[in-house]
Amino acid sequence: MSWLKSMMEKEPPEPTNPIGTVVIGNIEPDMHDTAKEAVRKSLKRAGFKTVDAGRSVPVDVFVQKIKESNAGIVALSINTVPAKNNLAKFVLRLLWVYGRQ
């Protein structure tokens, strides 16, 4: 079991030919990042380029990172009720930003 734990703790290398880009993070006010980090590392091992938005990220900053990286996939880690309550705000902001293009 310690082998598995050490593998999960290691930072995987950047994929040389990524199959896609994923922006991953926690919407504010969520500060729990253990699950996010496990998923981010798994996505990286699977061949995705990952852009870590961080913990407790405001909706506008999250959307900005998505635009900057031209990500095709967004992964949100939501571990608290207040963060879940910001999900609708996040979706509306995405629709407003991408609906204007």
C-alpha angles and dihedrals in degrees: 000000000000089000090058092047092051091049091052092049095051117094108240118228121260110266112252093213106023119205091213145333124262126190109205131181150116120277114229132303093022113107099173109112106162094095092041092053093049091051093044092053091046091051090049092051089050090058104265124133105234127205111197109212090186136223127322092008118180114239094246093051091049092052091047091055090051091053094044094052096038088227121189094197132046121198118192124192109206116179104154136055094240089055090048088053089058092055093087090051089051094051093047091049091051091049091049094049097043095037090063095059 
